[in-house]
Amino acid sequence: MLRTVIDFLKSAVYEEDENTEFNYRFSVFIKLLGLSVAFSIVLGLLVSLFQSVFDLDFGEHAIEEALDKYPLYVLFLGAVFAAPILEELLFRGPLFFFKKSRYFKYIFYASILIFGFYHITNFEITTTTLLFSPLLVSPQLSVGTFLGFIRVRFGIVWAIALHAAYNLILAGPVIVLKLLDIPLE
């Protein structure tokens, strides 16, 4: 599956997958979800390693503030429903309008970059944060690639579902730990 996504990235064109069988699409969905989570965990660990080795301060992450500020059900609904719907419509929904454009490939790449770097707002904006922003948003850049791929091949609903499942897997445990009053550190 990774090879398929890489080949797609080399010459991205808006081409929907002709196989509309649910089992096939669900199988691709699960593979992309696994890749998205795996890449994000590895890249997140790399960020933590850089932060530790070079004693970098990226400030408080937005999730920490949100956990203190909002009820858990609001965080859950926001992470698993609101954010996937809004972000997919905003960042990948417009790809449809460029599907016949000879510049589609560049619009596609731009959508990944804008989505990724939008997430720098999850950190306190400092000189250090800005200098390391490509590393800090690398998990979002990678998931943005997989979301863009499934959006083009299967449609916006599949991209929303992948985004929601991804957020559930990564944010769900944090919410459960907070619900059980187990310290996160």
VEXTIPA-635954 format. One line per 5 residues: for each residue x negated, y, z of N, C-alpha, C. Coordinates in Angstrom, 1 decimal, m for minus. Atoms other than C-alpha are relative to their C-alpha. Example, Ala and Ser with C-alpha at 12.3 -4.5 7.8 and 13.67 -1.06 7.14 Angstrom:
BEGIN
m0.9 m1.2 0.0 m12.3 m4.5 7.8 m0.9 1.2 0.0 ~ 0.9 m1.1 0.0 m13.7 m1.1 7.1 0.8 1.1 0.8 $
This chain:
BEGIN
m0.8 m1.2 0.0 0.0 0.0 0.0 m0.9 1.3 0.0 ~ 0.8 m1.2 0.0 m2.8 2.4 0.8 m0.6 0.3 m1.4 ~ 0.5 m0.2 1.4 m4.3 1.8 m2.7 1.0 0.7 m0.8 ~ m1.1 m0.6 0.8 m0.9 2.7 m4.2 0.1 1.5 0.3 ~ m0.1 m1.4 m0.3 m0.8 6.0 m2.3 m1.2 0.7 m0.5 $
1.2 m0.6 0.5 m4.4 6.8 m3.2 0.1 0.2 m1.5 ~ m0.2 m0.1 1.4 m3.7 6.1 m6.8 1.0 1.1 m0.4 ~ m1.0 m1.0 0.2 m0.6 8.3 m6.6 m0.7 1.4 0.2 ~ 0.6 m1.3 m0.3 m2.7 11.1 m5.1 m0.9 0.5 m1.1 ~ 0.9 m0.3 1.1 m5.2 11.0 m8.0 0.7 0.8 m1.1 $
m0.7 m0.7 1.1 m2.6 12.1 m10.5 1.5 0.1 0.4 ~ m1.4 0.0 m0.5 0.6 12.9 m8.6 0.9 0.5 m1.0 ~ m1.0 m0.4 0.9 3.6 13.0 m10.8 1.3 m0.3 0.8 ~ m1.3 0.2 m0.6 7.3 13.2 m9.7 0.6 m1.2 m0.8 ~ m0.5 1.1 0.6 8.3 9.7 m10.6 0.7 m0.9 1.0 $
m0.7 0.8 m0.9 11.0 7.9 m8.7 m0.2 m1.5 m0.2 ~ 0.2 1.4 0.1 10.5 4.2 m8.0 1.3 m0.6 m0.6 ~ m1.2 0.6 0.7 12.9 2.2 m10.3 0.6 m1.1 0.9 ~ m0.5 1.1 m0.8 13.3 m0.6 m7.7 0.8 0.7 1.1 ~ m0.9 m0.6 m1.0 16.3 0.6 m5.6 0.5 m1.1 1.0 $
m0.4 1.0 m1.0 16.7 m2.7 m3.7 m0.4 0.4 1.4 ~ 0.2 m0.5 m1.4 17.0 m1.9 0.0 m1.2 m0.8 0.7 ~ 1.1 0.8 m0.7 14.7 m4.8 1.2 m1.4 0.5 m0.5 ~ 1.3 m0.5 0.5 11.9 m3.6 m1.1 m0.3 1.4 0.6 ~ 0.3 m1.3 m0.5 12.2 0.0 m0.1 m0.2 0.0 1.5 $
0.3 0.1 m1.4 12.4 m0.9 3.6 m1.3 m0.6 0.3 ~ 1.3 0.6 m0.1 9.3 m3.0 3.2 m1.1 1.0 m0.2 ~ 1.0 m1.1 0.3 7.4 0.0 1.7 0.1 1.0 1.2 ~ m0.2 m0.9 m1.2 8.9 2.2 4.5 m0.8 m0.5 1.2 ~ 0.7 0.5 m1.2 7.5 m0.1 7.2 m1.5 0.1 m0.2 $
1.4 m0.1 0.3 4.1 m0.2 5.5 m0.5 1.4 0.2 ~ 0.3 m1.5 m0.1 4.0 3.6 5.2 0.0 0.4 1.5 ~ m0.1 m0.3 m1.4 5.1 3.9 8.8 m1.2 m0.5 0.8 ~ 1.2 0.6 m0.7 2.3 1.6 10.0 m1.3 0.8 m0.4 ~ 1.2 m0.8 0.4 m0.3 3.5 7.9 0.0 1.4 0.7 $
m0.1 m1.4 m0.6 1.0 6.9 9.2 m0.4 0.0 1.4 ~ 0.3 0.1 m1.4 0.8 5.8 12.8 m1.5 m0.3 0.2 ~ 1.4 0.4 m0.1 m2.6 4.1 12.4 m0.9 1.2 m0.3 ~ 0.8 m1.1 0.3 m4.1 7.1 10.7 0.0 1.1 1.0 ~ m0.2 m1.0 m1.1 m2.7 9.5 13.3 m0.7 m0.4 1.3 $
0.6 0.5 m1.2 m4.0 7.4 16.2 m1.5 0.2 m0.2 ~ 1.4 m0.1 0.2 m7.5 7.2 14.7 m0.5 1.4 m0.1 ~ 0.4 m1.4 0.1 m7.6 10.8 13.8 0.2 0.8 1.3 ~ m0.2 m0.6 m1.4 m6.2 11.8 17.2 m1.2 m0.4 0.9 ~ 1.2 0.4 m0.8 m9.0 9.8 18.8 m1.3 0.7 m0.4 $
1.1 m0.7 0.5 m11.5 11.5 16.6 0.0 1.5 0.5 ~ m0.1 m1.3 m0.5 m10.2 14.9 17.7 m0.4 0.0 1.5 ~ 0.4 0.1 m1.5 m10.5 13.8 21.4 m1.5 m0.2 0.2 ~ 1.4 0.2 m0.1 m14.0 12.6 20.8 m0.8 1.3 m0.3 ~ 0.7 m1.3 0.3 m15.1 15.9 19.2 0.2 1.0 1.2 $
m0.3 m0.8 m1.1 m13.4 17.7 22.1 m0.8 m0.3 1.2 ~ 0.8 0.4 m1.1 m15.2 15.7 24.7 m1.5 0.2 m0.2 ~ 1.4 0.0 0.3 m18.6 15.5 23.0 m0.5 1.5 0.0 ~ 0.4 m1.4 0.2 m18.8 19.2 22.2 0.6 1.0 1.0 ~ m0.7 m0.8 m1.1 m16.8 20.4 25.3 0.8 1.1 m0.6 $
m0.8 m1.0 0.7 m14.3 22.2 23.2 1.3 0.2 0.8 ~ m1.3 m0.3 m0.6 m11.2 23.9 24.6 1.0 0.4 m1.1 ~ m1.0 m0.3 1.0 m8.2 23.8 22.3 1.3 0.6 0.7 ~ m1.1 m0.5 m0.7 m5.9 25.1 25.0 1.1 m1.1 0.2 ~ m1.1 0.9 m0.3 m2.6 23.6 26.1 0.8 m0.4 m1.3 $
m0.7 0.4 1.2 m0.8 21.6 23.4 1.5 0.3 0.2 ~ m1.4 m0.5 m0.1 2.8 22.7 22.7 0.9 m1.1 0.7 ~ m0.8 1.0 m0.7 4.2 19.3 23.9 m0.1 0.1 1.5 ~ 0.2 m0.2 m1.5 2.8 20.0 27.4 1.0 1.0 0.5 ~ m0.9 m1.0 m0.4 4.7 23.2 27.6 1.5 m0.4 m0.2 $
m1.3 0.5 0.2 7.8 21.7 26.1 0.5 m1.0 1.0 ~ m0.4 0.9 m1.0 7.8 18.9 28.6 0.4 0.7 1.3 ~ m0.3 m0.7 m1.2 7.9 21.4 31.4 1.3 0.9 m0.2 ~ m1.0 m1.1 0.3 10.4 23.8 29.7 1.4 m0.6 m0.3 ~ m1.2 0.5 0.5 13.1 21.6 28.2 0.4 m1.4 0.6 $
m0.4 1.3 m0.4 15.2 18.6 29.3 m0.4 m1.1 m1.0 ~ 0.5 1.0 0.8 14.0 15.3 28.0 0.9 m0.4 m1.2 ~ m0.9 0.3 1.1 17.1 14.7 25.8 m0.1 1.0 m1.1 ~ 0.2 m1.0 1.0 16.5 18.0 24.1 m1.3 m0.3 m0.8 ~ 1.2 0.3 0.7 12.9 17.0 23.3 0.2 m1.2 m0.9 $
m0.2 1.2 0.8 14.0 13.6 22.1 0.8 0.4 m1.3 ~ m0.8 m0.4 1.2 16.7 15.1 19.8 m0.8 0.9 m0.9 ~ 0.8 m0.9 0.8 14.3 17.8 18.6 m1.0 m0.8 m0.8 ~ 1.1 0.7 0.7 11.5 15.4 17.8 0.5 m1.1 m1.0 ~ m0.4 1.1 0.9 13.5 12.5 16.3 1.1 0.4 m1.0 $
m1.0 m0.3 0.9 16.3 14.3 14.6 m0.2 1.4 m0.6 ~ 0.0 m1.4 0.6 16.0 18.1 14.2 m1.3 0.3 m0.8 ~ 1.2 m0.3 0.7 12.3 18.4 13.3 m0.1 m0.8 m1.3 ~ 0.1 0.7 1.3 12.3 15.6 10.7 1.0 0.5 m1.1 ~ m0.9 m0.6 1.0 15.4 17.0 9.0 m0.4 1.3 m0.5 $
0.4 m1.4 0.4 14.3 20.6 9.0 m1.3 0.0 m0.7 ~ 1.3 m0.1 0.6 10.7 20.0 8.2 0.0 m0.7 m1.4 ~ 0.0 0.7 1.3 11.4 17.5 5.3 0.8 0.9 m1.0 ~ m0.7 m0.9 0.9 14.0 19.9 3.8 m0.9 1.2 m0.4 ~ 0.9 m1.2 0.3 11.5 22.8 4.1 m1.2 m0.3 m0.8 $
1.3 0.2 0.6 8.2 21.2 3.1 0.1 m0.9 m1.2 ~ 0.0 0.9 1.1 9.2 18.4 0.8 1.3 0.0 m0.9 ~ m1.2 m0.2 0.8 12.7 19.2 m0.3 m0.2 0.7 m1.3 ~ 0.2 m0.8 1.2 11.6 21.8 m2.8 m0.8 m0.7 m1.1 ~ 0.7 0.7 1.1 9.4 19.3 m4.7 0.9 m0.4 m1.1 $
m1.0 0.3 1.0 12.5 18.4 m6.6 0.0 1.0 m1.1 ~ m0.1 m1.1 1.0 12.5 21.8 m8.3 m1.2 0.1 m0.9 ~ 1.2 m0.1 0.8 9.0 21.2 m9.7 m0.3 m1.4 m0.7 ~ 0.3 1.3 0.4 9.4 17.6 m10.8 m0.4 m0.1 m1.5 ~ 0.4 0.0 1.4 9.1 18.5 m14.5 m1.1 0.9 m0.3 $
1.1 m1.0 0.2 6.4 21.1 m14.0 m1.4 m0.7 m0.2 ~ 1.4 0.5 0.2 2.9 20.5 m15.3 m0.9 0.3 1.2 ~ 0.7 m0.4 m1.2 1.8 22.0 m12.0 0.5 m0.8 1.2 ~ m0.6 0.8 m1.1 3.7 19.4 m9.9 m1.1 m0.4 1.0 ~ 1.1 0.6 m0.9 0.4 17.8 m8.6 m0.5 1.1 1.0 $
0.5 m1.1 m0.9 m0.7 21.2 m7.2 1.0 0.4 1.0 ~ m1.1 m0.3 m0.9 2.6 21.9 m5.7 0.1 m1.0 1.1 ~ m0.1 1.1 m0.9 2.6 18.5 m4.1 m1.2 0.1 1.1 ~ 1.1 m0.1 m0.9 m0.9 19.0 m2.6 0.2 1.2 0.9 ~ m0.3 m1.2 m0.8 0.1 22.5 m1.4 1.0 m0.3 1.1 $
m1.0 0.4 m1.0 3.1 21.0 0.4 m0.6 m0.8 1.1 ~ 0.7 0.8 m1.1 0.8 18.6 2.3 m0.8 1.0 0.8 ~ 0.9 m0.9 m0.7 m1.6 21.4 3.2 0.8 1.0 0.9 ~ m0.9 m0.9 m0.8 1.2 23.8 4.3 0.6 m0.7 1.2 ~ m0.6 0.8 m1.1 2.9 21.1 6.4 m1.1 m0.2 1.0 $
1.0 0.3 m1.0 m0.4 20.1 8.0 m0.4 1.3 0.8 ~ 0.5 m1.1 m0.7 m1.6 23.6 8.8 1.1 0.8 0.7 ~ m1.1 m0.5 m0.8 1.8 24.7 10.0 m0.1 m0.5 1.4 ~ 0.1 0.6 m1.3 1.2 22.4 12.9 m1.2 0.5 0.9 ~ 1.0 m0.6 m0.9 m1.8 24.4 14.1 0.7 0.9 1.1 $
m0.8 m0.7 m1.0 1.0 26.3 15.9 0.2 m0.8 1.3 ~ m0.2 0.8 m1.2 1.1 23.4 18.3 m1.2 0.3 1.0 ~ 1.1 m0.4 m0.9 m2.2 24.8 19.8 0.0 1.4 0.2 ~ 0.3 m1.4 m0.3 m3.2 28.0 21.4 m0.9 0.5 m1.1 ~ 0.8 m0.5 1.1 m4.6 30.1 18.6 m1.2 0.8 0.5 $
1.3 m0.6 m0.4 m8.2 30.9 19.4 m1.0 m0.2 m1.1 ~ 1.0 0.2 1.0 m11.4 31.1 17.4 m0.4 m1.4 m0.1 ~ 0.4 1.4 0.0 m12.3 27.6 18.4 1.1 m0.9 m0.7 ~ m1.2 0.7 0.6 m8.8 26.3 17.4 m0.1 0.2 m1.6 ~ 0.0 m0.3 1.4 m9.0 28.1 14.0 m1.2 m0.7 m0.7 $
1.2 0.6 0.6 m12.6 26.8 13.3 0.2 m1.5 m0.2 ~ m0.2 1.5 0.1 m11.6 23.2 14.0 1.4 m0.4 m0.5 ~ m1.4 0.3 0.4 m8.1 23.5 12.5 0.1 m1.2 m1.0 ~ m0.1 1.2 0.9 m8.8 21.0 9.7 0.0 m1.3 0.7 ~ 0.0 1.2 m0.8 m9.7 18.4 12.3 1.2 m0.1 0.8 $
m1.1 0.0 m0.9 m6.9 19.4 14.6 1.3 m0.5 m0.7 ~ m1.2 0.4 0.7 m4.2 19.0 12.0 m0.2 m1.2 m1.0 ~ 0.2 1.2 0.9 m5.7 16.0 10.2 1.0 m1.1 0.2 ~ m1.1 1.0 m0.1 m3.1 13.7 11.7 1.3 0.4 m0.8 ~ m1.1 m0.5 0.7 m0.4 15.9 10.2 m0.2 0.0 m1.5 $
0.3 0.1 1.4 m2.2 16.1 6.9 0.2 m1.4 m0.5 ~ m0.2 1.4 0.5 m2.3 12.3 6.7 1.4 m0.4 0.0 ~ m1.4 0.4 0.0 1.3 11.8 7.7 0.7 0.8 m1.1 ~ m0.7 m0.8 1.0 2.3 14.6 5.3 m0.2 m0.6 m1.4 ~ 0.3 0.7 1.2 0.6 12.6 2.5 1.0 m1.1 m0.2 $
m0.9 1.2 0.1 2.7 9.5 3.3 1.5 0.5 m0.2 ~ m1.4 m0.5 0.1 5.9 11.6 3.7 0.2 0.5 m1.4 ~ m0.2 m0.5 1.3 5.3 13.3 0.4 0.1 m1.2 m1.0 ~ m0.1 1.2 0.9 4.7 9.9 m1.3 1.4 m0.6 0.0 ~ m1.3 0.6 m0.1 7.9 8.4 0.0 1.1 0.9 m0.5 $
m1.0 m1.0 0.4 9.8 11.6 m0.7 0.2 m0.1 m1.6 ~ 0.0 0.0 1.4 8.8 11.5 m4.4 0.5 m1.4 m0.5 ~ m0.3 1.3 0.6 9.2 7.7 m4.9 1.5 m0.4 0.4 ~ m1.3 0.5 m0.5 12.4 7.1 m2.8 1.1 1.1 0.3 ~ m0.9 m1.1 m0.2 14.0 10.5 m2.1 m0.1 0.6 1.4 $
0.2 m0.7 m1.3 14.4 12.9 0.8 0.5 m0.7 1.2 ~ m0.5 0.8 m1.1 16.5 10.6 3.0 m1.1 m0.9 0.6 ~ 1.1 0.9 m0.5 13.6 8.1 3.2 m1.1 0.8 0.6 ~ 1.0 m0.8 m0.6 11.2 10.9 4.0 0.4 0.5 1.4 ~ m0.5 m0.4 m1.3 13.4 12.1 6.8 0.0 m1.2 1.0 $
0.1 1.2 m0.8 13.7 8.5 8.1 m1.4 m0.3 0.4 ~ 1.4 0.3 m0.4 10.0 8.0 8.0 m0.5 1.0 1.0 ~ 0.5 m1.1 m1.0 9.3 11.3 9.8 0.7 m0.3 1.3 ~ m0.7 0.3 m1.2 11.9 10.4 12.4 m0.6 m1.2 0.7 ~ 0.6 1.2 m0.6 10.5 6.9 13.0 m1.4 0.3 0.5 $
1.4 m0.4 m0.4 6.9 8.3 13.1 0.1 0.8 1.3 ~ m0.1 m0.8 m1.2 7.9 11.0 15.7 0.5 m0.9 1.2 ~ m0.5 0.9 m1.0 9.8 8.3 17.7 m1.1 m0.8 0.6 ~ 1.1 0.8 m0.5 6.8 6.1 17.9 m1.1 0.8 0.8 ~ 1.0 m0.8 m0.7 4.4 8.9 18.9 0.5 0.8 1.2 $
m0.5 m0.9 m1.1 6.6 11.1 21.1 0.8 m0.9 1.0 ~ m0.8 0.8 m0.9 8.8 8.3 22.5 m0.6 m0.4 1.3 ~ 0.7 0.4 m1.2 6.3 6.9 24.9 m0.3 1.2 1.0 ~ 0.2 m1.2 m0.8 5.5 10.4 26.2 1.3 0.4 0.8 ~ m1.3 m0.4 m0.7 9.2 11.1 26.9 0.3 m1.1 1.0 $
m0.3 1.0 m1.0 9.6 7.7 28.6 m0.9 0.1 1.2 ~ 0.9 m0.2 m1.1 6.6 8.3 30.8 0.5 1.1 0.9 ~ m0.5 m1.2 m0.8 8.0 11.7 31.8 1.3 m0.4 0.7 ~ m1.3 0.4 m0.6 11.4 10.2 32.4 m0.2 m0.9 1.2 ~ 0.3 0.8 m1.1 9.9 7.6 34.7 m0.9 0.7 1.0 $
0.9 m0.8 m0.9 7.8 10.3 36.4 m1.4 m0.5 0.1 ~ 1.4 0.5 0.0 4.5 8.7 35.5 m0.9 1.1 m0.6 ~ 0.9 m1.1 0.5 1.7 11.2 35.1 m0.6 m0.4 m1.4 ~ 0.5 0.2 1.4 0.5 11.6 31.5 m1.6 0.0 m0.1 ~ 1.5 0.0 0.1 m3.2 12.1 32.4 m0.6 m1.1 0.8 $
